[in-house]
Amino acid sequence: MTETKTNEIPLPFASFGKEVKVSRLIGGEGMKRRLMDMAIYPGVKVKLLSSFGRGRVVVQVGEARFALGRGIAYRIMVHENGNG
């Protein structure tokens, strides 16, 4: 059984330009490995740069920027207050 945390939101719902903390990744091992290769994993802070309409979601991790597909972005759960 998967526990849902009430203060988690999917990455595309985060505030623009604000750092959020990744709380968990939802998906298979291949998807998780690919995100970890981009330094996106639980505990890391990311900044949402762009998330308009049905297009890509652009995030900044450290000095690097990545464009993620919307489906993948919805599987990255974050805490906006940086706690969790």
CORDAWO-V25678 format. One line per field, one symbol per residue. ss: DSSP state (2 for helix, 1 for strand, 0 for the rest). psi: psi as a letter, one per 30 degrees, with the letter a starting at -180 (. if undefined). burial: # if it has 9 or more other ideal C-beta (glycine too) atoms within 8 Angstrom, else .. A space follows every 50 residues. Layout:
ss = ???
psi = ???
burial = ???
//
This chain:
ss = 00000000112220000011111110002222222220000000111111 1000001111100111110222200111100000
psi = kkkkkfgklkefflkkgkklkkelkjaleeeeeeeefggjlkfkklkjek ikbgalkklkjbfkkkkkkeeeefgjklkeffl.
burial = .......#####.#...#.####.#.....##..##.####..####### #.....#####....#.#.#.#########.#.#
//
